[in-house]
Amino acid sequence: MPTYARAPVAFVRGAGCRLWDREGRVHLDFAAGIAVNVLGHAHPRLVRALTAQAETLWHCSNLFEVPGQEDVAGRLAALSFADVAFFGNSGAEANECAIKLARRHHAAAGRPERWRILAFEGSFHGRTLGTLAAAGNPKNLHGFGPAAPGFDHAPFGALAAAERLVGPETAAILVEPVQGDGGVRVADPAFLAGLRALCDRTGALLMMDEIQTGIGRTGRLFAHEGAGVRPDVMTLAKALGGGFPVGACLATRHAAAGMTAGSHASTFGGNPLAMAVAAEVLATVTAPGFLETVRATGDRLAAGLDALVAARPHLFEARRGMGLMQGLRCRTDPAVVVAAFRDAGLVTAPAQDRVVRLLPPLIVSDAEVDEALAIMDGVGARMRLAA
């Protein structure tokens, strides 16, 4: 179906932070499959893990115990606030699980009237009817009939507006610590702390969508750690599988108390292949020094982008972001800038609010950061001359 506005390029091979198209041209990858290829392309540890698992067992269903799930869930719990995890295949599925969990949490406690979710303008939580309604973006909802009920929306960062919208029917608040698709907009730590206090006062659950920010993208394993705020529920996907489809909904035991046998399920979720790769991703990203290097590389990229904005103000208005999740706000259509970068050998991703996203693999080197900055500066110079 023609549901994608695809760029006129087909990649056939990848290694590290490089992609080769079918014409043999080499590209520097600063999109990473939209923040997915956290360890780059064809990482040897992931290749070995997937190959070894493929030679033993691919699928057995969740009718039986899956040792890999116990392993990955245990690792995630040890690394986070959570006690339990549910595995699906995507971020949208993880968020659907979170929405169901929040409603079930209150229903199981004798409060079925608490079923509404407060979310924020500019968010993106997936493409299912439920997650589209959670985000509330009119463009993405257009033509699909009435939006699924049960969602309220406040401006991102507006704590007072959120407080006004939380009422006796509110089950949870769902927020991205950094809005990715919304334009790489970083939540103020005070805003996240205010949401935590609001949930504590009202009994609502605080749910963090870390599908794009999680597993090291911002320089912390989870972005909310930088704000010192602990959620009750967190959703993950993208980087968790390093390129293999997997999603997860993590929660405290208290928050997940209503999720009993039969309340939720997935045929493929948490299959042995996905768990083998996710275990290697977690082991690599949590190795000593890895995240410290991500933060240092992110600082280098941020400093370079700040200099780029100052040098090319005709094209770039501002830099936003944290770690290796950076955005350039453009003075023109970001799709034009993304195409110009791509023609020059740099792969990036567009976002809302006239932003180009820079999401390199977390293994990106200083030299590759400098190479990307040089490409962007050259594009900026050429676009000025063309104007």
C-alpha positions as CSV (number, residue, x, y, z in Angstrom):
1,M,0.0,0.0,0.0
2,P,1.3,3.5,-0.7
3,T,1.3,4.5,2.9
4,Y,4.9,5.7,3.0
5,A,6.4,8.8,1.3
6,R,9.6,6.8,0.6
7,A,12.9,8.5,-0.3
8,P,14.3,7.3,-3.7
9,V,17.1,5.2,-2.2
10,A,17.3,1.5,-1.3
11,F,19.9,0.3,1.2
12,V,21.2,-3.2,0.8
13,R,24.0,-3.5,3.4
14,G,25.1,-1.9,6.6
15,A,28.1,-2.0,8.9
16,G,28.6,0.1,12.0
17,C,27.4,3.6,11.2
18,R,27.5,3.1,7.4
19,L,24.9,2.1,4.9
20,W,25.4,1.1,1.2
21,D,22.7,1.6,-1.3
22,R,22.1,-0.6,-4.3
23,E,24.1,1.7,-6.5
24,G,27.1,1.1,-4.2
25,R,27.1,4.6,-2.7
26,V,28.1,4.8,1.0
27,H,26.0,6.9,3.5
28,L,26.7,7.9,7.0
29,D,23.7,6.8,9.1
30,F,22.5,9.4,11.5
31,A,18.9,8.1,11.6
32,A,19.6,4.5,12.8
33,G,16.3,3.2,11.6
34,I,14.6,6.0,13.6
35,A,16.6,5.4,16.8
36,V,16.4,1.6,16.4
37,N,19.9,0.5,15.4
38,V,21.4,1.4,18.7
39,L,24.6,-0.6,18.1
40,G,24.8,0.2,14.4
41,H,24.5,-2.3,11.6
42,A,25.6,-5.9,11.7
43,H,27.1,-5.7,15.2
44,P,29.0,-8.9,15.7
45,R,27.5,-9.6,19.2
46,L,24.0,-9.3,17.9
47,V,24.7,-11.3,14.8
48,R,26.1,-14.1,16.9
49,A,23.2,-14.0,19.4
50,L,20.6,-14.1,16.6
51,T,22.4,-16.8,14.6
52,A,22.8,-19.1,17.6
53,Q,19.2,-18.7,18.7
54,A,18.0,-19.3,15.1
55,E,19.8,-22.6,15.1
56,T,17.9,-23.8,18.2
57,L,14.4,-22.4,18.6
58,W,12.5,-19.6,16.9
59,H,9.0,-19.7,18.4
60,C,7.0,-21.7,20.9
61,S,4.3,-19.2,21.9
62,N,3.5,-17.8,25.4
63,L,1.5,-20.9,26.3
64,F,4.8,-22.1,27.7
65,E,7.7,-20.7,29.8
66,V,10.2,-18.7,27.8
67,P,13.6,-18.6,29.6
68,G,14.8,-15.7,27.5
69,Q,11.9,-13.6,28.7
70,E,12.7,-14.4,32.3
71,D,16.3,-13.3,31.6
72,V,15.5,-10.1,29.9
73,A,12.7,-9.2,32.3
74,G,15.1,-9.8,35.2
75,R,17.7,-7.6,33.6
76,L,15.3,-4.8,33.0
77,A,13.9,-5.0,36.5
78,A,17.4,-4.9,38.0
79,L,18.2,-1.8,35.8
80,S,15.0,0.1,36.5
81,F,12.2,0.9,38.9
82,A,10.1,-2.0,37.6
83,D,9.2,-5.4,39.0
84,V,7.5,-6.9,35.9
85,A,7.6,-6.7,32.1
86,F,5.2,-7.7,29.3
87,F,6.8,-8.2,25.9
88,G,5.3,-7.4,22.5
89,N,6.6,-6.6,19.1
90,S,6.5,-2.8,18.8
91,G,6.2,0.5,20.6
92,A,2.6,0.8,19.7
93,E,1.9,-2.6,21.3
94,A,3.9,-1.6,24.4
95,N,1.8,1.6,24.7
96,E,-1.5,-0.3,24.2
97,C,-0.4,-2.6,27.0
98,A,0.3,0.5,29.2
99,I,-3.1,2.0,28.5
100,K,-4.9,-1.3,29.3
101,L,-2.7,-1.8,32.4
102,A,-3.7,1.7,33.8
103,R,-7.4,1.1,33.3
104,R,-7.2,-2.4,34.7
105,H,-5.2,-1.2,37.7
106,H,-8.1,1.0,38.9
107,A,-10.8,-1.5,37.9
108,A,-9.2,-4.2,39.9
109,A,-9.1,-1.9,42.9
110,G,-12.8,-1.2,42.6
111,R,-12.5,2.1,40.7
112,P,-13.7,1.3,37.2
113,E,-14.7,4.9,36.7
114,R,-11.0,5.8,36.5
115,W,-10.3,5.0,32.9
116,R,-9.1,8.3,31.2
117,I,-5.5,8.9,30.3
118,L,-4.0,12.4,30.2
119,A,-1.4,12.8,27.4
120,F,0.3,15.8,25.8
121,E,0.1,17.8,22.6
122,G,2.9,17.0,20.1
123,S,3.3,13.4,21.4
124,F,3.5,10.3,19.3
125,H,2.6,6.9,20.9
126,G,2.0,4.7,17.9
127,R,-0.3,4.0,14.9
128,T,-3.0,1.9,16.4
129,L,-6.4,3.5,16.9
130,G,-5.8,3.6,20.7
131,T,-2.3,5.1,20.5
132,L,-3.4,7.6,17.8
133,A,-6.1,8.8,20.2
134,A,-3.6,9.0,23.0
135,A,-1.4,11.4,21.0
136,G,-4.4,13.3,19.6
137,N,-2.7,14.5,16.5
138,P,-5.5,15.6,14.1
139,K,-3.4,14.9,11.0
140,N,-2.8,11.3,12.0
141,L,-6.4,10.7,13.1
142,H,-7.9,12.2,9.9
143,G,-10.2,9.8,8.1
144,F,-10.3,7.0,10.7
145,G,-13.6,7.9,12.2
146,P,-14.2,9.2,15.7
147,A,-11.1,9.0,18.0
148,A,-11.2,6.3,20.6
149,P,-12.6,7.9,23.8
150,G,-10.9,8.3,27.1
151,F,-8.0,10.6,26.4
152,D,-7.4,14.2,27.5
153,H,-4.6,16.5,26.3
154,A,-2.6,19.3,27.8
155,P,0.2,21.4,26.2
156,F,3.6,19.7,26.6
157,G,5.4,21.2,29.6
158,A,2.3,23.0,31.0
159,L,2.0,21.6,34.5
160,A,-0.9,23.9,35.5
161,A,-2.9,22.8,32.5
162,A,-2.3,19.2,33.4
163,E,-3.4,19.7,36.9
164,R,-6.7,21.2,35.7
165,L,-7.4,18.2,33.5
166,V,-6.7,15.5,36.1
167,G,-9.9,14.5,37.8
168,P,-11.8,11.6,39.4
169,E,-11.8,9.7,36.1
170,T,-8.1,10.0,35.4
171,A,-6.3,6.6,35.5
172,A,-2.9,7.7,34.4
173,I,-0.7,10.4,32.8
174,L,1.3,9.3,29.7
175,V,4.3,11.4,28.8
176,E,7.5,11.3,26.7
177,P,10.6,12.6,28.5
178,V,11.7,13.9,25.1
179,Q,9.2,14.2,22.3
180,G,10.9,12.7,19.3
181,D,8.4,12.9,16.5
182,G,7.1,16.0,18.0
183,G,10.3,17.9,17.3
184,V,12.9,16.7,19.8
185,R,11.4,18.7,22.6
186,V,12.9,18.0,26.0
187,A,10.7,18.0,29.0
188,D,11.9,20.3,31.9
189,P,12.8,18.1,34.9
190,A,10.6,20.3,37.0
191,F,7.7,19.5,34.7
192,L,8.3,15.7,35.1
193,A,8.7,16.1,38.8
194,G,5.4,18.0,38.9
195,L,3.6,15.2,37.1
196,R,5.1,12.7,39.6
197,A,3.7,14.8,42.5
198,L,0.4,15.2,40.8
199,C,0.1,11.4,40.4
200,D,1.1,10.9,44.0
201,R,-1.6,13.3,45.1
202,T,-4.4,11.8,43.0
203,G,-3.6,8.1,42.8
204,A,-3.1,8.2,39.0
205,L,-0.2,6.2,37.5
206,L,2.7,8.0,35.9
207,M,3.6,6.3,32.6
208,M,6.7,7.2,30.6
209,D,6.9,6.5,26.9
210,E,10.6,5.8,26.5
211,I,10.3,4.1,23.1
212,Q,12.6,6.5,21.4
213,T,14.6,7.7,24.4
214,G,15.2,4.4,26.2
215,I,18.3,2.1,26.1
216,G,20.9,4.9,26.2
217,R,19.7,7.3,23.5
218,T,19.9,10.4,25.7
219,G,23.1,9.3,27.5
220,R,21.2,7.6,30.4
221,L,19.8,4.1,30.1
222,F,16.4,5.7,30.5
223,A,15.8,9.4,30.0
224,H,13.7,9.9,33.1
225,E,16.8,9.1,35.2
226,G,18.3,12.4,34.3
227,A,15.2,14.2,35.8
228,G,15.4,12.1,39.0
229,V,11.7,11.0,38.5
230,R,10.5,7.4,38.8
231,P,7.5,6.4,36.8
232,D,5.0,3.6,37.7
233,V,5.0,2.3,34.1
234,M,7.5,2.6,31.2
235,T,7.3,1.5,27.6
236,L,10.3,0.5,25.5
237,A,10.9,-0.7,21.9
238,K,13.1,0.5,19.1
239,A,16.7,0.3,20.6
240,L,15.7,-2.6,22.9
241,G,16.1,-5.1,20.0
242,G,18.9,-3.2,18.2
243,G,17.0,-3.7,14.9
244,F,15.0,-6.9,15.8
245,P,11.3,-6.1,16.5
246,V,10.5,-6.1,20.2
247,G,8.6,-3.9,22.6
248,A,8.1,-4.0,26.4
249,C,5.8,-2.5,29.0
250,L,7.5,-2.4,32.4
251,A,5.7,-1.7,35.6
252,T,5.9,-1.9,39.4
253,R,4.1,-4.9,40.8
254,H,1.5,-2.5,42.4
255,A,0.7,-0.8,39.1
256,A,0.4,-4.1,37.3
257,A,-1.8,-5.7,39.9
258,G,-4.8,-5.9,37.6
259,M,-2.9,-7.7,34.8
260,T,-3.9,-11.3,35.6
261,A,-4.0,-14.4,33.4
262,G,-6.0,-13.8,30.3
263,S,-6.1,-10.0,30.6
264,H,-3.5,-9.4,27.8
265,A,-1.5,-11.5,25.4
266,S,0.7,-11.6,22.3
267,T,1.4,-14.5,19.9
268,F,4.9,-13.4,18.9
269,G,5.8,-11.1,21.8
270,G,8.9,-12.1,23.6
271,N,9.8,-14.8,21.2
272,P,13.2,-16.5,21.7
273,L,14.8,-14.7,18.8
274,A,13.9,-11.2,20.1
275,M,14.9,-12.1,23.6
276,A,18.3,-13.4,22.5
277,V,19.1,-10.1,20.7
278,A,17.6,-7.9,23.5
279,A,19.8,-9.6,26.1
280,E,22.9,-8.7,24.1
281,V,21.8,-5.2,23.5
282,L,21.3,-4.7,27.3
283,A,24.7,-6.3,28.1
284,T,26.5,-4.1,25.6
285,V,24.8,-0.8,26.5
286,T,25.2,-1.4,30.3
287,A,28.9,-2.4,30.0
288,P,31.3,-0.1,32.1
289,G,32.0,3.1,30.3
290,F,29.5,2.7,27.4
291,L,27.0,5.4,28.5
292,E,29.7,7.7,29.6
293,T,31.0,7.6,26.1
294,V,27.5,8.2,24.7
295,R,27.2,11.3,26.9
296,A,30.7,12.6,25.8
297,T,29.9,12.0,22.1
298,G,26.5,13.6,22.6
299,D,28.2,16.7,24.0
300,R,30.5,16.8,21.0
301,L,27.6,16.6,18.6
302,A,25.6,19.2,20.5
303,A,28.5,21.6,20.5
304,G,29.0,21.1,16.8
305,L,25.4,21.7,16.1
306,D,25.3,24.9,18.2
307,A,28.3,26.1,16.1
308,L,26.4,25.1,12.9
309,V,23.3,27.1,13.9
310,A,25.5,30.1,14.6
311,A,27.3,29.7,11.3
312,R,24.3,29.0,9.1
313,P,21.4,31.0,10.6
314,H,19.8,31.4,7.2
315,L,18.9,27.6,7.3
316,F,19.0,26.6,11.0
317,E,17.2,28.3,13.8
318,A,18.0,26.3,16.9
319,R,19.4,23.0,18.3
320,R,17.4,20.8,20.7
321,G,18.0,17.5,22.4
322,M,20.0,15.4,24.8
323,G,22.8,12.9,24.3
324,L,22.6,11.3,20.8
325,M,19.0,12.5,20.3
326,Q,19.5,15.8,18.7
327,G,17.3,18.0,16.5
328,L,17.9,21.0,14.2
329,R,15.0,23.4,13.9
330,C,15.0,24.6,10.3
331,R,13.8,27.8,8.7
332,T,12.4,25.8,5.8
333,D,10.7,22.5,5.2
334,P,12.8,19.9,7.0
335,A,12.0,17.4,4.3
336,V,14.0,19.6,1.9
337,V,16.9,19.6,4.3
338,V,16.8,15.9,5.0
339,A,16.9,15.3,1.2
340,A,19.9,17.6,0.8
341,F,21.7,15.9,3.6
342,R,21.0,12.5,2.0
343,D,22.2,13.6,-1.4
344,A,25.4,14.6,0.4
345,G,25.8,11.2,2.0
346,L,24.2,11.8,5.4
347,V,21.0,10.0,6.5
348,T,18.7,11.8,8.9
349,A,15.0,11.8,9.9
350,P,12.4,14.5,9.8
351,A,10.1,15.5,12.7
352,Q,7.3,17.9,13.4
353,D,7.9,21.6,14.2
354,R,10.3,21.9,11.3
355,V,12.9,19.7,12.9
356,V,15.5,17.4,11.4
357,R,16.4,14.5,13.8
358,L,19.9,13.3,14.3
359,L,19.8,9.8,15.8
360,P,23.2,8.1,15.1
361,P,24.0,4.6,16.5
362,L,25.3,4.9,20.0
363,I,28.6,3.5,18.8
364,V,29.3,6.5,16.6
365,S,32.8,7.8,16.8
366,D,34.1,11.3,17.2
367,A,35.4,11.2,13.7
368,E,32.0,10.2,12.4
369,V,30.4,13.0,14.3
370,D,32.9,15.5,12.8
371,E,32.2,14.0,9.4
372,A,28.5,14.5,9.8
373,L,28.9,18.1,11.0
374,A,31.1,18.8,7.9
375,I,28.4,17.4,5.6
376,M,25.7,19.5,7.2
377,D,27.9,22.7,7.1
378,G,28.6,22.0,3.4
379,V,24.9,21.6,2.7
380,G,24.2,24.9,4.6
381,A,26.8,26.7,2.5
382,R,25.4,25.4,-0.8
383,M,21.8,26.2,0.2
384,R,22.8,29.7,1.0
385,L,24.4,30.1,-2.4
386,A,21.3,28.6,-4.1
387,A,19.1,31.1,-2.3
